[in-house]
Amino acid sequence: MIEKLKTKLTLNEIVLSGAFLFIFLIGIFSNENFLSIRNILSLFQQMSEMGIMAMGLTLVIITGGMDLSSGTTMGLCAVVSGLCLTHGIGLALTFAISLSVAVLCGILNGVLIAVVKIPPMIATLGTQMFFNGIALALSQGNSISGIPEKFYFLGQAKVAGVPLQMILLFAFAAILFIILKKKVIGQQIYSIGNNSKASLYSGIRTTRVILFVYIVCSVLCCFAGNIQVSRVATARADMGTSFLMICISAVVLGGTSIDGGNGGITGTVVGILIFAMIGNIMNLVGISPFWQQLATGSILVLVVVFNKTIEMQKYKIKSRKV
């Protein structure tokens, strides 16, 4: 019976679980409102946009890539939706236009990386500025207000008392989990992250898979941007820029290797939840947002150092066996 109850956890999973429990206990003892239903629902409501973006980044990072343009893709799609809505375009057509822009952003990133062979960091750094420039030009550097109330449902509606964006977050998480764990393309994503050249020689259409992950990442950024526009009733070009580092931190904290080939959606969701709890606790106790940035950066550095140390230890063990 004991053997059946035993669960084999990796060191990353143990550290992630320990970090979650530690932050959770701090929240309980720091403020009595932390476990209130209202605060918990608010926590999930606020983390949904970052969580949806982070899940897209997870796919990209598993392939060994990076998308620094995620934040500006979110901002661009938000601005496009804001302009469409304020010019009387219907909800369905607004979503279609915004999603089309996201797909084009993903295709551009994918082509630069998979076809032109530009390193992901350089390619997406360039598209980051390009997308931001377009968003600023379209919005003329201003916030777009006057969003019709009929659009508020996406970021403010509740289903049986549960925020709609929270439902969307877990729906996307379930879909991506199935893709990564149950579908052939999921196996190909991991294979490319482990060794892209070997994957190509084994018959995997690496260009198609890379295009797929960057398009999915951009589409998820589009959903995140539209949810935020709906929630705050304003569209701005810089809407997603503050999310990028937190999302990357959450992905790495969740056990996805920055070198690719390893990771998953579950860890990313837990990682985002940890960062959301940190921000929530600091807000409840009245700590400045500047300290939240410091905490985020510190955790990212520690996690990257930890992951690199573990990978080096595994490599040494393998070398000794050989």
Contacts in CASP RR format, 6 or more apart in sequence:
PFRMAT RR
TARGET T0000
AUTHOR 0000-0000-0000
METHOD contacts of the structure
MODEL  1
MIEKLKTKLTLNEIVLSGAFLFIFLIGIFSNENFLSIRNILSLFQQMSEM
GIMAMGLTLVIITGGMDLSSGTTMGLCAVVSGLCLTHGIGLALTFAISLS
VAVLCGILNGVLIAVVKIPPMIATLGTQMFFNGIALALSQGNSISGIPEK
FYFLGQAKVAGVPLQMILLFAFAAILFIILKKKVIGQQIYSIGNNSKASL
YSGIRTTRVILFVYIVCSVLCCFAGNIQVSRVATARADMGTSFLMICISA
VVLGGTSIDGGNGGITGTVVGILIFAMIGNIMNLVGISPFWQQLATGSIL
VLVVVFNKTIEMQKYKIKSRKV
9 17 0 8 1.000
11 310 0 8 1.000
12 254 0 8 1.000
12 255 0 8 1.000
12 307 0 8 1.000
12 310 0 8 1.000
13 255 0 8 1.000
15 306 0 8 1.000
16 253 0 8 1.000
16 254 0 8 1.000
16 255 0 8 1.000
16 267 0 8 1.000
16 270 0 8 1.000
16 271 0 8 1.000
16 274 0 8 1.000
19 253 0 8 1.000
19 274 0 8 1.000
20 270 0 8 1.000
20 271 0 8 1.000
20 273 0 8 1.000
20 274 0 8 1.000
23 274 0 8 1.000
23 277 0 8 1.000
23 278 0 8 1.000
23 281 0 8 1.000
24 277 0 8 1.000
26 281 0 8 1.000
27 34 0 8 1.000
27 277 0 8 1.000
27 281 0 8 1.000
27 284 0 8 1.000
28 34 0 8 1.000
28 35 0 8 1.000
30 281 0 8 1.000
30 284 0 8 1.000
30 285 0 8 1.000
31 281 0 8 1.000
31 284 0 8 1.000
31 285 0 8 1.000
33 39 0 8 1.000
33 284 0 8 1.000
34 280 0 8 1.000
34 281 0 8 1.000
34 284 0 8 1.000
39 280 0 8 1.000
39 284 0 8 1.000
41 161 0 8 1.000
41 162 0 8 1.000
41 163 0 8 1.000
41 166 0 8 1.000
42 280 0 8 1.000
43 276 0 8 1.000
43 277 0 8 1.000
43 280 0 8 1.000
44 163 0 8 1.000
44 166 0 8 1.000
44 169 0 8 1.000
44 276 0 8 1.000
45 155 0 8 1.000
45 163 0 8 1.000
45 165 0 8 1.000
45 166 0 8 1.000
45 231 0 8 1.000
46 276 0 8 1.000
46 280 0 8 1.000
47 169 0 8 1.000
47 272 0 8 1.000
47 273 0 8 1.000
47 275 0 8 1.000
47 276 0 8 1.000
48 163 0 8 1.000
48 165 0 8 1.000
48 166 0 8 1.000
48 168 0 8 1.000
48 169 0 8 1.000
48 224 0 8 1.000
48 227 0 8 1.000
49 165 0 8 1.000
49 224 0 8 1.000
49 225 0 8 1.000
49 227 0 8 1.000
49 228 0 8 1.000
49 231 0 8 1.000
49 243 0 8 1.000
50 224 0 8 1.000
50 243 0 8 1.000
50 246 0 8 1.000
50 247 0 8 1.000
50 250 0 8 1.000
50 272 0 8 1.000
50 275 0 8 1.000
50 276 0 8 1.000
51 169 0 8 1.000
51 224 0 8 1.000
51 247 0 8 1.000
51 250 0 8 1.000
51 268 0 8 1.000
51 269 0 8 1.000
51 272 0 8 1.000
52 168 0 8 1.000
52 169 0 8 1.000
52 172 0 8 1.000
52 220 0 8 1.000
52 221 0 8 1.000
52 223 0 8 1.000
52 224 0 8 1.000
52 227 0 8 1.000
53 70 0 8 1.000
53 71 0 8 1.000
53 74 0 8 1.000
53 220 0 8 1.000
53 221 0 8 1.000
53 224 0 8 1.000
53 240 0 8 1.000
53 243 0 8 1.000
53 247 0 8 1.000
54 246 0 8 1.000
54 247 0 8 1.000
54 248 0 8 1.000
54 250 0 8 1.000
54 251 0 8 1.000
54 268 0 8 1.000
54 271 0 8 1.000
54 272 0 8 1.000
55 172 0 8 1.000
55 173 0 8 1.000
55 176 0 8 1.000
55 220 0 8 1.000
55 265 0 8 1.000
55 268 0 8 1.000
55 269 0 8 1.000
56 70 0 8 1.000
56 176 0 8 1.000
56 213 0 8 1.000
56 216 0 8 1.000
56 217 0 8 1.000
56 220 0 8 1.000
56 221 0 8 1.000
57 67 0 8 1.000
57 70 0 8 1.000
57 217 0 8 1.000
57 247 0 8 1.000
57 248 0 8 1.000
57 251 0 8 1.000
57 268 0 8 1.000
58 176 0 8 1.000
58 251 0 8 1.000
58 256 0 8 1.000
58 263 0 8 1.000
58 264 0 8 1.000
58 265 0 8 1.000
58 268 0 8 1.000
59 176 0 8 1.000
59 180 0 8 1.000
59 189 0 8 1.000
59 213 0 8 1.000
59 216 0 8 1.000
59 217 0 8 1.000
60 66 0 8 1.000
60 67 0 8 1.000
60 120 0 8 1.000
60 213 0 8 1.000
60 214 0 8 1.000
60 217 0 8 1.000
61 248 0 8 1.000
61 251 0 8 1.000
61 252 0 8 1.000
61 256 0 8 1.000
61 257 0 8 1.000
61 258 0 8 1.000
61 260 0 8 1.000
62 180 0 8 1.000
62 189 0 8 1.000
62 190 0 8 1.000
62 193 0 8 1.000
62 213 0 8 1.000
62 256 0 8 1.000
62 260 0 8 1.000
62 261 0 8 1.000
62 262 0 8 1.000
62 263 0 8 1.000
62 264 0 8 1.000
63 189 0 8 1.000
63 192 0 8 1.000
63 193 0 8 1.000
63 196 0 8 1.000
63 209 0 8 1.000
63 210 0 8 1.000
63 213 0 8 1.000
63 260 0 8 1.000
63 261 0 8 1.000
64 120 0 8 1.000
64 192 0 8 1.000
64 193 0 8 1.000
64 196 0 8 1.000
64 258 0 8 1.000
64 259 0 8 1.000
64 260 0 8 1.000
64 261 0 8 1.000
65 113 0 8 1.000
65 120 0 8 1.000
65 260 0 8 1.000
66 120 0 8 1.000
66 121 0 8 1.000
66 124 0 8 1.000
67 73 0 8 1.000
67 109 0 8 1.000
67 120 0 8 1.000
67 124 0 8 1.000
67 214 0 8 1.000
67 217 0 8 1.000
67 218 0 8 1.000
68 121 0 8 1.000
68 124 0 8 1.000
68 125 0 8 1.000
68 128 0 8 1.000
68 244 0 8 1.000
69 105 0 8 1.000
69 109 0 8 1.000
69 124 0 8 1.000
69 125 0 8 1.000
69 126 0 8 1.000
69 127 0 8 1.000
69 128 0 8 1.000
69 130 0 8 1.000
69 131 0 8 1.000
70 217 0 8 1.000
70 218 0 8 1.000
70 221 0 8 1.000
70 240 0 8 1.000
70 243 0 8 1.000
70 244 0 8 1.000
70 247 0 8 1.000
71 128 0 8 1.000
71 221 0 8 1.000
71 239 0 8 1.000
71 240 0 8 1.000
71 241 0 8 1.000
71 243 0 8 1.000
71 244 0 8 1.000
72 127 0 8 1.000
72 128 0 8 1.000
72 129 0 8 1.000
72 131 0 8 1.000
72 132 0 8 1.000
72 133 0 8 1.000
72 135 0 8 1.000
72 237 0 8 1.000
72 240 0 8 1.000
72 241 0 8 1.000
73 102 0 8 1.000
73 105 0 8 1.000
73 106 0 8 1.000
73 131 0 8 1.000
73 218 0 8 1.000
73 221 0 8 1.000
73 222 0 8 1.000
74 221 0 8 1.000
74 222 0 8 1.000
74 224 0 8 1.000
74 225 0 8 1.000
74 228 0 8 1.000
74 239 0 8 1.000
74 240 0 8 1.000
74 243 0 8 1.000
75 131 0 8 1.000
75 132 0 8 1.000
75 135 0 8 1.000
75 225 0 8 1.000
75 235 0 8 1.000
75 236 0 8 1.000
75 237 0 8 1.000
75 238 0 8 1.000
75 239 0 8 1.000
75 240 0 8 1.000
75 241 0 8 1.000
76 101 0 8 1.000
76 105 0 8 1.000
76 131 0 8 1.000
76 132 0 8 1.000
76 134 0 8 1.000
76 135 0 8 1.000
76 138 0 8 1.000
76 237 0 8 1.000
77 98 0 8 1.000
77 99 0 8 1.000
77 101 0 8 1.000
77 102 0 8 1.000
77 221 0 8 1.000
77 222 0 8 1.000
77 225 0 8 1.000
77 226 0 8 1.000
78 135 0 8 1.000
78 225 0 8 1.000
78 226 0 8 1.000
78 228 0 8 1.000
78 229 0 8 1.000
78 235 0 8 1.000
78 236 0 8 1.000
78 237 0 8 1.000
78 239 0 8 1.000
78 240 0 8 1.000
79 135 0 8 1.000
79 138 0 8 1.000
79 139 0 8 1.000
79 144 0 8 1.000
79 235 0 8 1.000
79 236 0 8 1.000
79 237 0 8 1.000
80 97 0 8 1.000
80 98 0 8 1.000
80 101 0 8 1.000
80 138 0 8 1.000
81 94 0 8 1.000
81 95 0 8 1.000
81 97 0 8 1.000
81 98 0 8 1.000
81 225 0 8 1.000
81 226 0 8 1.000
81 229 0 8 1.000
81 235 0 8 1.000
82 94 0 8 1.000
82 144 0 8 1.000
82 147 0 8 1.000
82 229 0 8 1.000
82 235 0 8 1.000
83 138 0 8 1.000
83 139 0 8 1.000
83 144 0 8 1.000
83 235 0 8 1.000
84 90 0 8 1.000
84 93 0 8 1.000
84 94 0 8 1.000
84 97 0 8 1.000
84 98 0 8 1.000
85 91 0 8 1.000
85 94 0 8 1.000
85 147 0 8 1.000
85 148 0 8 1.000
85 151 0 8 1.000
86 144 0 8 1.000
86 146 0 8 1.000
86 147 0 8 1.000
86 148 0 8 1.000
88 148 0 8 1.000
89 97 0 8 1.000
91 150 0 8 1.000
91 151 0 8 1.000
94 151 0 8 1.000
95 226 0 8 1.000
98 222 0 8 1.000
98 226 0 8 1.000
99 219 0 8 1.000
99 222 0 8 1.000
101 222 0 8 1.000
102 215 0 8 1.000
102 218 0 8 1.000
102 219 0 8 1.000
102 221 0 8 1.000
102 222 0 8 1.000
103 215 0 8 1.000
103 218 0 8 1.000
103 219 0 8 1.000
105 127 0 8 1.000
105 131 0 8 1.000
105 218 0 8 1.000
105 221 0 8 1.000
106 211 0 8 1.000
106 214 0 8 1.000
106 215 0 8 1.000
106 217 0 8 1.000
106 218 0 8 1.000
107 211 0 8 1.000
107 214 0 8 1.000
107 215 0 8 1.000
108 127 0 8 1.000
109 123 0 8 1.000
109 124 0 8 1.000
109 127 0 8 1.000
109 214 0 8 1.000
109 217 0 8 1.000
109 218 0 8 1.000
110 123 0 8 1.000
110 210 0 8 1.000
110 211 0 8 1.000
110 214 0 8 1.000
110 215 0 8 1.000
111 211 0 8 1.000
112 118 0 8 1.000
112 123 0 8 1.000
112 127 0 8 1.000
113 119 0 8 1.000
113 120 0 8 1.000
113 123 0 8 1.000
113 124 0 8 1.000
113 210 0 8 1.000
113 214 0 8 1.000
114 206 0 8 1.000
114 207 0 8 1.000
114 210 0 8 1.000
114 211 0 8 1.000
115 207 0 8 1.000
116 123 0 8 1.000
132 237 0 8 1.000
132 238 0 8 1.000
132 241 0 8 1.000
133 237 0 8 1.000
135 237 0 8 1.000
136 237 0 8 1.000
138 237 0 8 1.000
139 235 0 8 1.000
139 236 0 8 1.000
139 237 0 8 1.000
141 237 0 8 1.000
143 234 0 8 1.000
143 235 0 8 1.000
143 236 0 8 1.000
144 234 0 8 1.000
144 235 0 8 1.000
144 236 0 8 1.000
145 233 0 8 1.000
145 234 0 8 1.000
146 233 0 8 1.000
147 229 0 8 1.000
147 230 0 8 1.000
147 233 0 8 1.000
147 234 0 8 1.000
147 235 0 8 1.000
151 229 0 8 1.000
151 230 0 8 1.000
152 230 0 8 1.000
152 233 0 8 1.000
153 164 0 8 1.000
153 230 0 8 1.000
154 164 0 8 1.000
154 165 0 8 1.000
154 226 0 8 1.000
154 227 0 8 1.000
154 230 0 8 1.000
154 231 0 8 1.000
155 163 0 8 1.000
155 164 0 8 1.000
155 165 0 8 1.000
155 227 0 8 1.000
155 228 0 8 1.000
155 230 0 8 1.000
155 231 0 8 1.000
156 164 0 8 1.000
156 230 0 8 1.000
156 231 0 8 1.000
157 163 0 8 1.000
157 164 0 8 1.000
158 164 0 8 1.000
159 167 0 8 1.000
165 227 0 8 1.000
165 231 0 8 1.000
168 223 0 8 1.000
168 227 0 8 1.000
169 269 0 8 1.000
172 220 0 8 1.000
172 223 0 8 1.000
173 265 0 8 1.000
173 266 0 8 1.000
173 269 0 8 1.000
176 216 0 8 1.000
176 265 0 8 1.000
177 264 0 8 1.000
177 265 0 8 1.000
177 266 0 8 1.000
179 185 0 8 1.000
179 186 0 8 1.000
180 186 0 8 1.000
180 189 0 8 1.000
180 190 0 8 1.000
180 264 0 8 1.000
180 265 0 8 1.000
185 209 0 8 1.000
185 212 0 8 1.000
188 199 0 8 1.000
188 204 0 8 1.000
188 209 0 8 1.000
189 209 0 8 1.000
189 213 0 8 1.000
190 261 0 8 1.000
190 262 0 8 1.000
191 198 0 8 1.000
191 199 0 8 1.000
191 202 0 8 1.000
191 204 0 8 1.000
191 261 0 8 1.000
192 199 0 8 1.000
192 204 0 8 1.000
192 206 0 8 1.000
192 209 0 8 1.000
192 210 0 8 1.000
192 261 0 8 1.000
193 199 0 8 1.000
193 259 0 8 1.000
193 260 0 8 1.000
193 261 0 8 1.000
194 260 0 8 1.000
194 261 0 8 1.000
196 206 0 8 1.000
199 206 0 8 1.000
200 206 0 8 1.000
221 240 0 8 1.000
224 240 0 8 1.000
224 243 0 8 1.000
225 239 0 8 1.000
225 240 0 8 1.000
228 239 0 8 1.000
228 240 0 8 1.000
229 235 0 8 1.000
229 239 0 8 1.000
245 296 0 8 1.000
245 297 0 8 1.000
245 300 0 8 1.000
246 272 0 8 1.000
246 275 0 8 1.000
246 296 0 8 1.000
247 272 0 8 1.000
248 300 0 8 1.000
249 275 0 8 1.000
249 296 0 8 1.000
249 297 0 8 1.000
249 299 0 8 1.000
249 300 0 8 1.000
249 303 0 8 1.000
250 268 0 8 1.000
250 271 0 8 1.000
250 272 0 8 1.000
250 274 0 8 1.000
250 275 0 8 1.000
251 268 0 8 1.000
251 271 0 8 1.000
252 258 0 8 1.000
252 300 0 8 1.000
252 303 0 8 1.000
252 304 0 8 1.000
252 307 0 8 1.000
253 267 0 8 1.000
253 271 0 8 1.000
253 274 0 8 1.000
253 275 0 8 1.000
253 299 0 8 1.000
253 300 0 8 1.000
253 303 0 8 1.000
254 263 0 8 1.000
254 264 0 8 1.000
254 267 0 8 1.000
254 268 0 8 1.000
254 270 0 8 1.000
254 271 0 8 1.000
255 262 0 8 1.000
255 263 0 8 1.000
255 264 0 8 1.000
255 267 0 8 1.000
255 307 0 8 1.000
256 262 0 8 1.000
256 263 0 8 1.000
256 264 0 8 1.000
256 267 0 8 1.000
256 268 0 8 1.000
257 263 0 8 1.000
257 307 0 8 1.000
257 311 0 8 1.000
258 304 0 8 1.000
258 307 0 8 1.000
259 311 0 8 1.000
275 296 0 8 1.000
275 299 0 8 1.000
278 292 0 8 1.000
278 295 0 8 1.000
278 296 0 8 1.000
279 292 0 8 1.000
279 295 0 8 1.000
282 288 0 8 1.000
282 289 0 8 1.000
282 291 0 8 1.000
282 292 0 8 1.000
282 295 0 8 1.000
END
